[in-house]
Amino acid sequence: MPREPIPLIREGGFKDAEKLYILSYEGQKTEVTYFNDFRQSEFFNDSGIIEIIPLEREVNTGTDPLSVKRLLKKAKANYPFKKSDEFWLIVDRDHWETIHKIDFNQLVIDCNKEKNFFLAMSNPCFEIWLIMHLKEISEFNEEEQKELLENAKVSKKKNHIDIVLGNLQGIGYNKNPNPETFLPLTKTAIERAKKLDVDNEPYPKNLGSHIYNLIEKLQKE
């Protein structure tokens, strides 16, 4: 039976999808581009069974993980979602813990209190997930891994990981991941991310990304 109208569903989307994945991002460029491209690609499960809904951040709201979670919770409360729909909080660990003192263990607890809330964190940032499409993290030496984790600022618009990712592509990196470069290597990235998640942690304490948990559900078999 078709769903009641939900304004968040994009035009041309699956309005009668059996299951929705509602995504709330910390980043507003790279992640949005990546998931939009994935949604339109041959690698997405476009059977009509599932649909992705990316939430747009409200004006004058924060970019921190707690603000992103509030947006997700607000959408859940305001629209007629099904019990089977999943709500995904997509955030970076980066400097939120060390500088801004966000307690990620408490964030995990809060998410677990919400039915069908999931946390997909990348450490230090979303770009580490993109790097795993192109190279095993274990192929970086100890010092290189330390620099990736610290992800120091190198210019007004770029951090260390942006430079590394650009070098791996040989064309630079501008926060707009090329779908032709990354999407065909999705399964490779998933396997590499799994190798880093051997302890099944609620979020990566070291280099890694739990984006793979979401992508596994969205990809075409």
C-alpha positions in Angstrom: 0.0 0.0 0.0 1.5 3.4 -1.0 2.8 5.7 1.7 1.2 8.9 2.8 2.9 11.9 1.1 6.2 12.8 2.8 7.4 16.2 1.6 11.1 15.1 2.1 10.9 12.6 -0.7 12.6 14.0 -3.9 10.6 14.5 -7.1 10.8 11.3 -9.1 11.7 9.2 -6.0 10.0 6.1 -4.9 7.0 7.4 -3.0 5.7 3.9 -2.4 9.1 2.6 -1.3 8.9 -0.2 1.3 11.8 1.3 3.3 13.3 4.7 3.6 16.8 5.7 4.7 16.8 9.2 6.1 20.3 10.7 6.1 21.5 13.7 8.2 24.9 15.0 7.3 27.5 17.0 9.1 29.1 18.0 5.9 27.1 19.8 3.3 29.2 19.3 0.1 31.2 16.1 -0.1 28.7 13.8 1.5 25.7 15.3 -0.4 27.5 14.9 -3.7 28.6 11.4 -2.9 25.2 10.1 -1.9 23.4 11.9 -4.7 25.7 10.3 -7.2 25.4 6.9 -5.5 21.6 7.2 -5.6 21.7 7.8 -9.4 24.3 5.2 -10.2 24.0 1.6 -11.3 25.3 0.5 -7.9 22.2 1.7 -6.0 19.4 -0.7 -5.3 16.8 1.0 -7.4 14.2 -1.8 -7.3 11.7 0.6 -5.7 12.1 -1.2 -2.4 14.2 1.4 -0.8 14.8 5.2 -1.1 17.3 7.6 0.3 16.1 10.9 1.8 18.9 13.4 2.5 17.8 16.1 5.0 18.7 19.7 4.4 20.2 21.6 7.3 18.0 24.3 8.6 19.1 28.0 8.4 21.2 29.2 11.4 21.7 25.7 12.8 25.0 24.2 14.0 27.3 21.8 12.0 28.3 19.8 15.1 27.2 16.1 15.5 24.6 17.0 18.2 22.9 19.6 15.9 22.9 17.1 13.1 21.3 14.5 15.4 18.6 17.0 16.4 17.7 17.6 12.8 17.3 13.8 12.3 15.1 13.5 15.5 12.9 16.4 14.4 12.3 14.9 11.0 11.4 11.6 12.6 8.9 13.3 14.9 7.3 15.5 12.2 6.7 13.0 9.3 4.8 9.8 8.9 7.7 7.3 8.7 7.2 3.6 9.0 8.7 1.6 11.9 11.0 -0.1 9.5 12.6 3.2 8.2 16.1 3.9 9.2 17.6 7.2 10.4 21.3 7.6 9.8 23.5 10.2 11.5 26.6 10.8 9.3 29.3 12.7 11.1 33.1 13.1 11.4 35.0 12.5 14.6 37.8 14.9 13.6 38.3 17.7 16.2 34.8 17.6 17.8 36.0 15.4 20.6 39.5 16.9 21.3 38.7 20.6 20.8 34.9 21.0 21.3 34.6 18.2 23.9 31.7 16.4 22.4 31.2 13.1 24.3 30.7 10.5 21.5 30.1 7.7 23.9 27.0 9.7 25.1 26.0 10.3 21.5 26.0 6.5 21.0 23.9 6.1 24.0 21.4 8.7 22.9 21.2 7.2 19.4 20.5 3.8 20.9 17.6 5.2 22.8 16.0 6.2 19.5 14.3 3.4 17.5 16.1 2.8 14.2 18.7 5.5 14.8 22.2 4.6 13.4 25.6 6.3 13.7 27.9 6.3 10.7 31.0 8.1 11.8 34.3 8.6 10.0 37.6 9.2 11.7 38.9 11.7 11.2 36.5 12.7 8.3 34.4 11.4 5.4 37.3 11.6 3.1 39.0 8.6 4.8 36.1 6.5 3.4 37.0 7.8 -0.1 40.7 7.0 0.4 39.7 3.4 1.2 38.3 3.1 -2.4 41.8 3.8 -3.7 44.3 2.4 -1.1 44.5 0.1 1.9 45.1 2.1 5.1 47.7 -0.5 6.1 49.7 0.6 3.0 50.4 3.9 4.7 53.3 3.8 7.1 53.0 4.6 10.8 53.9 8.3 10.4 51.6 8.7 7.4 48.7 7.2 9.4 49.4 9.5 12.2 49.2 12.5 9.9 46.0 11.2 8.4 44.4 10.9 11.8 45.6 14.4 12.9 44.4 15.8 9.5 46.0 19.2 10.1 44.9 22.3 8.2 47.2 23.0 5.3 45.3 25.9 3.7 42.1 27.9 4.1 40.1 25.3 2.2 42.0 22.1 2.6 43.2 19.7 5.2 46.0 17.1 5.0 43.6 14.3 3.9 42.4 16.4 1.0 45.9 16.6 -0.3 46.5 12.9 0.2 43.2 12.1 -1.6 44.1 14.5 -4.5 47.6 12.8 -4.8 46.0 9.4 -5.0 43.8 10.5 -7.9 46.6 12.5 -9.6 44.2 15.3 -10.3 43.7 17.1 -7.0 40.6 17.0 -4.9 38.0 19.8 -4.5 35.3 18.2 -2.2 33.4 16.9 -5.2 34.2 13.2 -5.4 34.1 12.0 -9.0 31.6 9.1 -9.2 33.4 7.4 -12.0 36.5 7.2 -9.8 34.9 6.0 -6.5 31.6 4.2 -7.1 33.0 1.3 -9.2 35.3 0.5 -6.2 32.5 0.5 -3.6 32.8 -3.1 -2.7 36.6 -2.8 -2.3 36.1 0.1 0.1 33.6 -1.8 2.1 36.0 -4.7 2.5 38.8 -2.4 3.5 36.6 -0.6 6.0 35.5 -3.9 7.6 39.2 -4.8 8.1 39.6 -1.7 10.3 36.4 -2.5 12.2 37.5 -5.9 13.7 36.5 -4.9 17.2 32.9 -3.9 16.1 33.2 -0.6 17.9 30.1 1.8 17.9 32.3 4.4 16.2 35.9 4.2 14.9 38.4 5.1 17.6 41.3 5.1 15.1 41.4 5.6 11.3 38.3 4.2 9.8 34.7 4.8 8.6 31.4 3.1 9.5 29.8 4.5 6.3 30.2 1.0 4.9 27.4 -0.2 7.2 25.0 2.0 5.4 26.3 1.5 1.9 26.0 -2.3 2.3 22.2 -1.8 2.8 21.9 0.6 -0.2 24.0 -1.1 -2.8 22.6 -3.4 -5.5 23.3 -7.1 -4.9 
